[in-house]
Amino acid sequence: MKFLRITSWFLFSAWILVSCKPAQKSVKSSTPTAKENPNPDLTRKFMDACREKIKGNLEVAVNGFNECLHIDPNNAAAHYELACIYNQQERNDLALGHAKAAASGDPQNEWYHLIYAQILQETHNPAEAASEFTKLIKISPLKLEYYYGYSDALLYEGKYKEAIKVYEEIEQKMGPSDEVILQKAKVMDRVGETAKAEEEIRKLIRQNPLETKYYAALAQLFQDRANVAKEKGNKIKQAEAEEKVHEVFFELLKNDPYNSFAQLNLAEYYENKGQADSAFIKYKQALENPDLDVESKIKVLLRYYYESASDIKLKSACETLCYIVTKLHPQETKGHAVYADFLYRDKRLPEARKEYRLAIDADKSKYVLWNQLLIVDSELNDYSDMSIDSKEAIELFPSMPLPYLFNGLALIQEKKYPDGIDALNSGLIYVLDNKPLEGQFHSTLGDAYYKTKENKKSDLEYDKALELDPDNSYVLNNFSYYLSLRNENLDKAEKMSKRANELDPKNANFQDTYAWVLYKTGKYPQALEWMDKVFASNSDPSAVMLEHYGDILFKLNRKDEAFAYWMKAKLKGGGSELLEKKIADRNLYE
């Protein structure tokens, strides 16, 4: 594995310096002179086209410059302007011919040769690009970027030794420079001049032993050798080169004991070697280092977070690193967010919620954090906090539907049914192209309207929810149970409850509902069978389940057993409003 942090210190290619799009801004327009164009009509058309180009009307400008060429096919300035426009539009198939014509038409014009060289680079014509850069060097021998462009073209052709000579020429004319020396060393190593390449960089290190980028370049040199050896299957040379990488960073730490760059790269070195404990020590040192930027620390945290999901040995290390970052950078949202996600994944919900709150305190604008906080509130069954948190989330993100759903759920649990219904109806209008979420709003409204005894509205909401998701077992169960309590549409209730149990065959609450629907339809033996399933799958039945069982037993004329289950329901706490009367009279009331 390559050490990515090493490469980030190395030189950008001269290709970037010369051929990138922003360089076009430095390319100057050149209006035709009277000598070039004695024709006044040509001059007027050219100036009109230039004005259109400046205003951004490129199609009009192109037509204007083509009219100029119709008058004078060899007009270099018009060819140049067309080359620039087509290059800007990434239509180099058209730009190339115009650029060549411009450079040929005015051989001493630096800008014409530059646009031509640039387009040759972009169209992968290195030999011709090299030729153009030699012309540019003759025109402007002190412009460093032209030497870089020339060397890049040579490198692209594979003419490495000639490229080295260009670097040496740069040094002779401009004096020694870090960038040139480092690039030259890299090419030297490529052509087998390994000792010379290494010495070039070591000279720089001796001159400035605290400059990180020199060590990075040297380490990259050895890493490149290791990669080549690996490709060739030479494990011995690969190991030797990788060990030299290791030595470079140890040397850097010897000269600069708190160098975070060295700490990180050594950590990656140990990680690649499978030495997890040594890697963790270096990562820990790097994350404790105040000189290391927070973004790099977060990247390390994320790696440990994802890898610890499948490797339990890294779990403790991940938590330690999370703790370090959140304590050293308490105002950094991402650190708290990663720590919170780690704790949530570990099912440590109260601790996770604390970290989500700290992340939000650092930056309230991250909606995803609010969403996760509300999920944790819900899983903790903390409806009081969920009500407060969702209300604030709605204020911050008024067009996001989920906070309204959480707010409605919390208010319903707090028995503030009208407020909950208002929140749900307000949020429902923001649900777009999300059938599962829309269905959840309708099902929750169904629950709420049932609580306010608005049965028609409740049924309508449940029907809407099932239209969106016919196999929503939660809705099927609740709707069927509420119908059975009202003795309404019992055939529909039975079908829905049966389907809920088919979808979730081990859910004791669903089994209890089906038993109760069967009881309501007079199918007492079948109802008893389903209640037996309830007790088989649930070692701690609720008071309602115990009372239901007693009612079914009573209908089957097993009255003493029925009384015993009513008593169990009373001791459990809960049950229906009629439970006390059933026990007092030892009789069934419905």
N, C-alpha and C positions, 0 to 999 in steps of 0.2 A: 504494500500500500504506500502511495506517495504521501509525503508530508506536505499537506496542503498549505500549512502556514509558512513553509519555506518558500514556496513558489510566490506567495504574495509579496515577498520582499524583492523578488528579482525584477530585472528591467522589463518595462513594456517594450515590445518589439518596435523597431523604428518604423515598421509598416504602419502602426497606429499613429505615430507622430506625423507621418506625411499624408496618409491616404484617408484619414477619418473624415466624416462629413463636415464637422465644424470648420475644417481647414478651408472649405470653399469660401468662407466669409473673408478670408485674406486674399482671395483672388480678385484682382481689380478689373473693372471694365476698362476697355481701351477704345475710345471713340476714333473713327477713321479721320486721318488728317487730310488737309487739302491736297497734299502730295499724293496720298493714297487714293482719294476720291475727288477728282475735280468736278464730279457731277453733283450739283446742288440738290437734285431730287434724291440721290442716294443718301446724302448727308441728312436730309430732313427725315427720310424714312427710318434711317438708323437711330436718330435721336428720338423719334416717336416710339420706336420699339423699345428703346432703353427706358423711357418713361413708363411704358406699360409694364415692363418687367419690375421696375421699382414699386409700382402700385400692386403687384401681385397678379396681374392679368397675364399669366404666362402663355395661354393659348394665343392671345392677341399678339403678344411679343414674338412668339415663334413665327407667326404668319408675317410679321413685319420684317424679321431678320431674313426670312426666306425670300421676301420681295427684294431685299438688298442683294441677295445672292443671284436673284434672277437678273438684276441689273449688272452685277459684277461677281461672277462665279468664284473668283479667287480672293474675295474680300476676307482677309484674315480676321478682322474684328468681328464680323458677323458670324463666321464659323466658330469663333471663340465663345461668343455669347450663347449660341445654340448648344455648344458642347456643355457649357455650365448649366443651362436649363435642363437638358436631358440627363445630365449626371445627377442633378438635384432630384429629378423624378425617377432615378434608378433605371433609366432606359439607356444603358451604356452601349447597347447595340447601335443606337443612333448617335450617341455622344462620341464614340471612338473616331468615326470618320471625320466629324467636324473638328475634333481636337487635333487630329493629324494634319488636316488641311490648314488649321490656324498656325501650328508650329512650323509647317513647311513654308507657309506664306510669309512669315516674319521670323526668321531664324534667330534673331537677337532678342526677341521678346521673352523675357523670363516667365511671365504669367501664362503664355501660350504653351511653353514647354512643360510648365508645372501641371496644368490641367491634363495635358496629354499623358505625362508620366503617372499621374494619379489614376487616370482611367485605365491605363495599361496594367497597373497594379491590381485594380479591382477586377479586371477581366482576365487576370492570371496570364499575363504576357511578360514574364520576368526579363527575358533577354532584351526585348525592345525597351522595357522600363529602365533597365540598366543603362542602355545607350542614351536615353533621354536625361538621366541623372548626371551622366558625364558632361552633357551639354550644359546642364544647369550649374554644375560645379565650375565650369569655365566662365560662365556668365557672372556667377556670384560665388567666388571661391571661399568666402568666409561664412557662408550659411551652413551651419552644422547639420540641419535637417536633410540637406541634399546628400551629404555623405552617408547619413543613416539610410536614406532611401536607396542609394546605390548599393550599400552593403546588404540591405534586406533583399533586393532583387538578386544579388549574387547568391545569397543563402538559399533563396527559393529555387535557384537553378542547381544548387548543390556545389557551387564553387566556393568552398569554405576557405581555402588558402588565399584566394583572391580577396575574400571578405576581410580576412585578418590584415591583409596589406592596407585595406581602406581604413581600418581602425588605427593602424600605425601611422597612416598619413594624417588622420585627425589629430593624433597625439603630437605629431611634429608641428602641425600648423596651429593648433589650439592649446597645446600643453596637456599634461596628464589630467584625466577626469575619471572619477569613480565609475560613471556609467559606461564609458568606453572600455575601461580596463575589465570590468565585470563581464561585459558582452564579449570582449575579445577572449577572455579566459574560457567562457562557455563554448565558443567556437573551436578554440584550440583543443579542448577536451574531446570535441566531436571528431576531430581529425587525428586523434591519437597522440597529441602532444600533451599527455596527461601531467607530466612533471612540471612543464612550463605553465600549464593552466593553473595548477595548484599553487605554484610559486607566485604567480601574478596576484592571486587573492591574498596569500599570506603576507605579501609585502604591505598590502593595505591594512591587514590586521595588525602588523607590527607598528605601523604608523599611528593607528588608532584602535587600541585593543578593546575599547568599550562600544565600538560601532556595531550594532546588531546585524545590519544588513550584510556586512562582510562575512560574518559567520554563516548567515543564511545562505549566501551564495556558495560558500565552500561546502556546506552541508548538502545543498542541492546538487553540486557537482558529484559528490559521492553517491547521492541517492539516484541520480541518473545512471551512474555506472552500475549500481545495484539492480536497477530496473532492466538494463541491457543484459546483464548476467542472468537475471531471472528468465528473460525471454529466450535466452540461449540454453537454458537448463543447467547453467554452471553454478551450482549451489555454493561451492567453496568461494568463488569470487563474489558472489552475491552477499554471503555472510561477511566477508572481509570489508566490502564497501559499506555495508550497513553498520558495522562496528565503527568505521571511521566517522559516519554520521553521528553516532553516539558520542565519540571522542570530541567532535567539534563542539557539541553543546555542553559537554562537561568542561571544556576549555573556556567557553563563554561564561559559565557559572563560576569558574575559578576566578576570572577577572571581574565578574559582576554577579555576586552571589544572589541578588534578588531580581535577576532578569526573568521576567514572566514569559518572554518569548522562548527562552531556553527551557524553562520549566514545562511549558505546554508541549514543546516538541519532544522532550524526553519522556513525558507522560505518554504521548502517542507512540513513541519508539517502544516503550515497555508494553504498551497495550498490543501492538502488533506482534510482539514476541510472546504474547500470552502470559505476561507477568503482571497479573491484575493488581496485586498488592503494591508493587513498586509504582505502577501507573497511578494508582489512587494517591499515593504519597505525593507525587509530583503535581497531580491535579489539585490536590488540597493546598499545596504551597502556592500554586498559581492563583487559585480563587481567594486565598487569604492576602494576596499581593495587591496593595492599593494602586500599583501602577498599571495593572491589567484592566482594560476597559470592560464595562459591564456587559456589553453585547457578547464579548468572547466568553465571559463567565456563564452567561445564559446558554450559549451553545453547548458548553460542557454539561451544564445541568440537564439540558434536553437529551443529550446522548445517554447520560446515566438514567434518566427517567424512562426512556424507551427501552433501553437494554435491560433495565432491572425488571421490566414486566415479564421477561422470559428467563431471567437469570436471578434467582432469589439471593445468590451470593452478593449481588451488587446492591441489594435493597438498603442495607445499613449504610453503605458508602454514599448512595444517592441522598438519603436523608441528611447525612452529615454535611454534604456539599450544599444542599438546599438551606440548611440552617446557617451555614457560613455566609452565603450570599445575602440572605434576608436580614441578617444582623449587621453586616457591613454596609448594605445598601437598603435601608428601611424604606426609602421612598421610591424604590424601583418596582414598578408594577409587575413586570415579567417574572422577577424572582419569586414574589409571593404567589403568583399565579401557578408557576411550576410546582412549588411546594404544596399548594392547595390541591392541585391535580394528583400529586403523589399521595397525599393523605386521603383524598377521596377514593382513589383506587384501592387503598389499603383499608377502606371502610372505617376510617377514623373520622367520623363525620363532624363532631364538635370542633376538633382541631382544624379540619379542612375549612369549616365555615369561618373560623377565626382568620385564616390566611386569605380566604376570598375577600373578607371584609377589609383586611389591610391592603390588598391589591386594589380594591375599589377606592379606598381612602386616598391612595396614591394617584389614581386616575379614574374618575367616575365615568369617563366617556366610553369605556369598553363594555359594550352590551353583552358580550359572551360571558363576562364575569358575573354580571347581574343574573343572567339566565342560570348559570351554574349555582350561584348562591341560593336562588329560589328553589332549585331542585334539591339542594341540601336541606333547606328549611322544610320542604315537603317530606323528605325521607326521615327527618327527625320528628315529624308530626308536630312541628312547632308552628301552629297556625297564627299565633300572635305575632311572631317575628315575620312570618311569611306575609301577613297582612301589611305590616309596616314597610318591609322591603319592597314588596310588589307595588305599593303606592308610590314610593320614591322612583322606582324604575319606570312607572307609567309617566311620571312627570318629566323624566329625562328622555324617554323614548316613546312619545305618545302614539306613534304609528306602528309600534311592534305589538303583535297580538298576545304573545305568551304572558307578559306581565299581567294583562287583564284576566287571563285564565287563572293564573295563580292567585290573583287578588280575589276573584270570584270564589274559588275553592276555599280560600282562607275565611272569607266572610260567611260562607255557608256553614263551615265548621264552627264558627263563632255564633251561629244561629241568627246572623244578621241577613236574613234571606232577601229582603227587598234590595239592600245595597249590593249583595252578591249578584242578584239578577241584573241590576243596572250595569255592574262592571262587566259581566259576561256579554250582554247585548252591545255594550260600547266596544268591546274588543273584537266581537264577531265581524264587524264591518271591515276590519283590517286583514282578515284572513283571505289570502288570494292564492288560488291554485294549490291548495294544500288540503285535500279531502280528509286525511286522518285528523288533522288539527281542527278542521271545521266540525267534524263529527264529535270530537271531544267537547267542543263548546256546546253543541246541541245536547249531548248526553248529560253534561253537567247542569245545563239549564233544566233538563228533564228532572234531575234530582232536586233542584231548587224549587221548581214549581210544585213538585210532589209535597215538599215540606210546607209550602204555603197553601196546600189543599186546592190548588188550581189544576185539577186533574186533566181537563181537556188540553190545557197548554202543555202539561207534562207529557201526555201521550203524543202530542204533536211533535214535541222536541225529540222524543225517543224515536218516533217514526222517521224524522229527518236524519237522525244519526244513523239509523239502520239502512236508509237509502244510500248513504255515503259509504257505509261499511257494514254489509249484511252479516258478516261473521264476527262482529264485535261481541265477544262473549260477556263482557261486563254489562253492556247495554241489554243484551238478550236476557241476562239473569235479573237485572234490576227491574226492567219493564215487566217481565213475567211475574215477578214477586209482587209488585205493586198492584197489578191487575188481580192477582189471586186474593190479596187482602181486601180488595173492593168487590170480589165475586163478579168481575166483569171480564168478558171475552176470555173465558177459561180455556177454550180450545186453542186460541191464539197463544195464550200464556203457556199451555202445555208444550206446544210446538217449539216455542222460543226457548223454554227451559231445557227441553231435550237437546236442542241444538247447542246450547251453551255447554252442556255436559259432554257432548261429542267433541267439542273444540278443546275443552279443558277437563278431561275425565277424572282428575285427581283433586279437584277443588271441592273441599267440604262444604263451603257456602253454596256453591252451585248445586251440589247434591241435596242439600237441605231445602233449597228453593224448589227443586223438582219434586221432592217428597211432599212438600206442602201443597204444590199445585195438584198433585195426584190426590192428596187428602181432600182438597176442596172439590174435586170432581167425583168424590165418593169411591176412589180406587184405593181402599185402605190397606189391603195386603201388599199391593205394589208400593204404596207409600212407606210401609214398614220396612220393606226390603231396601229401599233407598236410604232410610234413616240408619239401617244397620251399616250401610256403606259409609255414612257420615262418621259413625263412631269407629269404624275400622280404620279410616284414614285420618282421624283427628283424635288425639289422645286427651285433648282439653276442650271439649265442646262448650259452646256458649250457653248462656241461660235460655236464649231463644230456641236453640237446638234441643235442649233438654225438655223445654215446655212443649215443643212440637211433638217430640217423641211421646210424651205423656198424653197428648191429645189423641194421637193416632192409636195408642194402646187402649184408651178409653172407648173409642169407636169400635175396637175389636173385642170389647167387653172384657178387657184385662184391667179392671178398674183399680185394683190394689197396686199393680205395677205402675199404672198411670199416676196415682197419687204419689208414689215414691219418686217418680221423675219430676213431678211438679215441685216437690220438696227440694230436690237437688237444684232445680232452677232457681228457687227462692234463695237457697244458701249461696248460689253462684252470684246472684245479684244481677238484675236486669229484667228480662221477661216482659210480658204484656201487662196492661192495666187490669186485666181480669184474673191474673195469676192468684192473687190473695183470695179472691172469691171462690176460685176453683178449689183451693186448698181448704178453705173454711167449710164449704158445703160438700166437699168431696164429689163435685159434680162438674161437668164440662159446660162452659159458657163460651159462646162465639160472638 
